[in-house]
Amino acid sequence: MNRQLRQAHEILAATRLEHVRYAIRDLAVLAEQVARQGKTILPLNIGDPLSFDFRTPPHLVEAVARAMRDGKNGYAPSLGVEEAVDAVRAEAERQGIRNIQSVFISQGVSEAIEVCLAALVNPGENVLTPCPEYPLYSAVLAKLDTQPNPYLLDEDNGWEPDIEHLASRVFTGTRGIVVGNPNNPTGAVCSRRTLEAIAELARQHNLVIFADEIYNKLVFDPAGAGPVSIAALAPDVPVVTFNGISKAYLAPGWRLGWGVVSGEAAAVKPYVEGIHKLLRARISANHPEQYAIRPALEGPQDHIAEMLSRLRARRDLTLRWVNATPRISLVEPRGAFYAFPRLDIPEPDEDFVKKLLVEKHVLVVHGSGFGEAPGTRHFRIVFLPDEATLGRAYRAIADFMREHYS
């Protein structure tokens, strides 16, 4: 029997995905091509401590293993298991956060961010995002068919938000403000004065603050004080504070985060109901891993001091290298494990990082992948590797700079 052959047609992706970018992992495709040529890549691109010389605290591993042995392997409650939720609430209260209206456990902070943005914005509305920013926010907003609305961080003022520029970016349809503190990719930590100014702007314009504080325990303050939580400064303002166990508690692969919604109860009630509706629709976060949250927040914290000691030494090595390398400058990182050096070169920074990868096999991320002020060029360094590995990478970058720009 004759069958008429039908020509296959392409199945096109949604047009809104044209604006979805994630530079941190997009460069991995080129890195894989270089690695297939037998080259060893020096990776300074991914903020995964366990790829280097850091290990998950044993008491957290045992807590999860015990939960599995005890049969905690089914679905969890949509907001999270009770002991995890209670531990997060207690931690938020220790940080001075009041007027807590909801606490929920998520599949990493990334899911919490996506849920909270989806519960707030409508197509055509916008959310203020820092420039430079962690690119997940813009990617999620693109997926929601809404708009990122970038506000500048001031490189000449320690990468603190430019409050005047931020205020000028509040338009009709602006619904929220993203504040990363400490910031990825710059390592900046906001002053109390800056946070108070942001809170007042949100108060005046009825905006939700999305406070990304995943690095709040990784701060290089000689006095040992972490950054102030913006929600603690403004109990009347709607704030969603994000955190998790990926960074300070060294378990990124467990994909375990949380959100704490605070503000006046009557004001945030419909928004909280929207968040809960989406959380129910996705069923639950990982179940047994949630039993690591209470031991993480209430158990031994010794590993954090050790981690900070190593990171401070690697940050300082990075600063010494920058100071000795022509055409590179750097605002000193005060938290997290990122540096965002500025380049004095003629070509785009994306071209710079690709050529560096191909020629010297060092993998960093171009600044334009995070957003940057017009006319500037940067690249992001993850200084998690040990000093010997960082030294090799930095010597290779210095050689590349000398060969191309001297």
N, C-alpha and C positions, 0 to 999 in steps of 0.2 A: 504494500500500500504506500502510495506516495504521500509524503508528509511535507508540507510547506515549511521551509526553514524561516524562522523569524529572527531578524537581526537583533542582537542584544543591545540594550541601551544602558548607558552608565546610570548608576544609582548615585545621585548627587547628595553630598552632605548639606545640612542646613546652612543657609547663607550667613546666619549670625555667627557661625564658627570661624568665619574669616578673621574675626578680631580676637580669637582665642590664641594666646601665645604663652609659652612657658619656657623662657630662655634657658633656665637652669638645666632642664633635661633635654631640650631640643638639640643642644650642642653634642649630646652623647652620641648621636648618629654619626657625626664626623669623627668623634673619638674612636668609635668602634671600627671605622674604616682604617684609621691610622694604626690601631692595635692589631688588625688583621695583617698588617705589613710586618709584624714582628717587633713593633716598637713598644716600649714600656711607657705608659702614660703616668705622669705625675698629677694626680687629681686634686685640684684645689677648687672644686666646683660644687660639691654636694655637702650640705650640712648634716651629715650622718656621723655622729661620734663613733659609732661601732664599726665604721669602716677603717678606723685608725686604732689608737691604743687605749681606748676607753671600753669599759665593760659594764653591763647591767648589774646593779647591786644584787648580790646573791639572795638577800631576804625578799626581794621582789620576785625573783624567779621562783623561789620556793613557795611564795604565796599563790602564784598562778598555778604551779604544779599541784599544790594541795587542793585548790579549787577544782581542778580537773579530776583529781582522784576522788573528790567528794561528790562528783556528779553534777557540778555546775556547768553543764555543757549544752543545756537547752537554750531557748530564747530567754533573754533578760527582760525586765520591765522596760518600757519604751524610754522612760526618763533615766533609767539606770538603777542598779541594785541599791538597796537602802543604805548599806554601810558606806558605799562609795559616795553617794549623794550627800550623806551627812558629813563625811570627811571633807568634801569640797566646800560645803557650806561653812564648816568650822574654820577652814583655811581662809576663806574669804573674810570672815568676821575678824580673824587675827590680823588681816591686812587693813582693817578699818572700814570694810564695806558694810553699809547698813541698807535698810529698805530692800532686802533681797526678796524678790518675787518668784524666782524660779531658779533651780539648779538642774542641769541635765548633763548626762554623759554621752559622748559622741565618738564616732569612728575617726579618731584623730581630730585635731583642731580644724583641719580642712573641712570636714563634714559640718562641724558646728558653724563655721563661717558661711558655708553654702546655705545651710538651713536658715540661718538668721537673716541673710540677705534676701533669700527667696520669700521669707515670711513678711518682708517689709516693702520691697520696691515693686512698682508696676512698670510695664513697658513705657519707655520715654522719660521716666524719672532718673535721678542721678544720685550718686553717693560720692562724697569727697574722699579721694584717696591720695596718700602722700606721693610725692615725686622727688626721689626714687621710692619705689614701693616693692613689697613682696608681690610678685605678679599673679598670684592666685586670685586676688581680689578683682582685678580687671578681667581675668578669664571667666570668673563666675558671673560677673555683671554682664559680660558679652553673651554668655549662655542664657541669661535671663532676659535678653533683648532690652537691656537698660544701659545706662552710660556711666563709666567712671568719669569723675570730675576732678582732675589732678590739681593739687595745691603744692607749692614749692617748699622743700626743705632748704634751709639757708646754709650752704656750705661754709660761708664765712662766719657763721655763728654756731659752729659745732654740729651742723645738720639739724638744728632745731627747726620746728615749723615756723614759717614766716606768717605770723598771725594776721598781718595786714593783707597779705595776698590771700590767705585762707578766707578771711571775711569777704573779700571781693568776689570769691567764687561761689557764694551762696546765692542760688537762683531759685526761681519758681520751679518746683519739682525736686529740689534737693531734699533728701530724706535722712541722710546720715553722714557721719565723719568716721573714717578709719584712722586710728592712732596706734602705731606700732612702737612699743616702749618696753625694752630696748628695740631699736629699729634694725630690721633686715632690709637692705644690705649694708647700711653704713656703720652699725654698731653704736649709734648715737643713743643717749639717754636724755629724755626731756626733763627740764627743770620743773619744779613745783609751780613756779610763776607761769610757765608756758601752759602747763596742764590746766591751771585755773582759768587762763584766758580761753582755752579751747572749750572748757566746760561752760563758761559764760556765753560763748557764741552759740553753743548747742541749746542752752537755756533760752536765749532770745529768739531762736528760730525753730524751736520745737524739733530738734534733730536727735536721732539716736546715735550715741557714740559706740563704735565697735573698738574695744580696747584689746589689742593683741599683746598679751603679756607673757608669751611662752618662754621668753628669756629672762624673766624678772629675777631669777636667782643667780644669774650669770652676769654679775656686774663687778667691774674692777674698781670699786670704791675702797680706798685704803681704810676708811672707817668701818667697812663691812656692812654699810647700809644699802639696801636695795632701793630701786626706784619706788616712788609713791604711786599707788594705784589711783587712776583718775576717778574711779567710782567712789573711792573713799573721800575725795575732795568735793563731790557733788552728789549727795544722796538723793536729791530731788530730781536729778537729770536722768533720763533713760540711758542706761549703759549696759552693754553686754560685754563682760570680761571673759576673754578666752585664755585657756591655759591647758596643760596636759603633761604627760610623762615622757614625751619624746626627747626633750633636750636635757634639762637638769637631771632627770631621772633615767636617762640613757636607755630608753626602750622605744625607739621610733617605729620599729617594725610591728609593735603591738597595736598601733593605730588607736590610741586611747587619749581622748581629750575631754574638755568640758566647757560649758558656758554657764555664767552666772548673770542673771538678769536682775538689775536693780533700778530703783526709781520709785516715783509715787505710784501706789497700787492702782488707783483708778486710771491713771494715764497709760500704764503699760499693759493693763489687763487684756485688751483685744489683741495686742501684739503677741503677748505670751500665749494666748490661746492659738494663734496662728502657728507659732513655733511648735507647740505641743502637737498640733494636728499633723504637721510634717514629720515629727519624730515618730508618731504612731504609724504613719504610712510606711516608714522604712523599717519598722519592727523594733530593732534594738541595736545597740553597739555590741562589740565582742563581749561575751559573757564572762568567761573565767578570768580574763585579763583585768576586769573591773575590781577583782579582789586584791590587786596590787595597789590600788589608789590609797586606801587607808594606811597600809604600811609605808608607802612612799611619803605621804604628807606628815604622818605622825611618828614614823620610826627613825632609825639612825640617819643622820644627814652628813656623815663624815666624808662621803665620796664627793660632795659638792665642793668642800674646801680643797680637796686634792685636785679636783677638776679645774677649779679656778686658779690654783697655783700653776698648773701646766699651761692653761690658756693665757695667763698673764705673761709667762715667759715667752710664749710663742707670739703673743701680740707685740711684746717689746722687741723681739727679733725682727718682726715685720717692720716696726717703726725704724729701727737702725738701718735696715736694708733700704727702705724708701729714702731716708735722709742721705744715703750714700749713692743713690742712683739718679743721674740726670733725667730730666723730663718727666719725673714722677713725683707727685706730692700727695700727702695724706692727712686728713683730719683724724686725730687720734681716736680709735674706737674705745668706748667706755663700757661696752657690754656685749653680750653674745659672743660669737666667734667669727665675725666677718670684718673685713677691711674693704674700703671702697676708694682705692687710689685714683687720683686724677692724672690723666695723660696729656702731655703737651706734644701732640703729634698732628699731622695734617689730615690723615684719613680717618674714616669712621671707626669707632672702637670695635664694632663687630668684625671688620676686616682684620684689625689688630689681633683679636683673640683667635681667629681662625688661622691666620698665618703663624702665630705663636704655637698653636697646637700642631700644625703640620711640620714646622721646622724644628721646634724644640721639645715637642711632646708634653707641654705643660697645658693643663686644661683649667682655664678660668672662665668667667662669664662676663660678657660685654655689658657695660653700664646702660646702654640703650635698651637692653632687655628688661631693665627695672624702671626706666624713665629717668630723664635727667634734664637739666636746664638747657635751653637751646644754645648751641655752640660749644658745649662742653663734652668731654670724652672721659670715660672712666672704665674700670673693670673691677669685678668683685673677687676677692680672695677669701677662701675659707681657710683659716689658720689652725684647723684641727690636727693636721699631721704633726709628727714629732719634729724636733728641731733639725735633725739630719735631713729629713725629706724636704722640709721647708727650705733649708739651705741650698739643696740641689736645685729646687725649683726657682729660687730667687736668683741664683747664679745664672741659670739658663735664661731667665727673663732679662737680666742685666746684659748678658751677651747679645740677646736679640735686639735690645734697645741700642746697643753700641753699633751693631752691624747695620741697622736700618736708619738710625736717627742721629748719629754723631756727625 
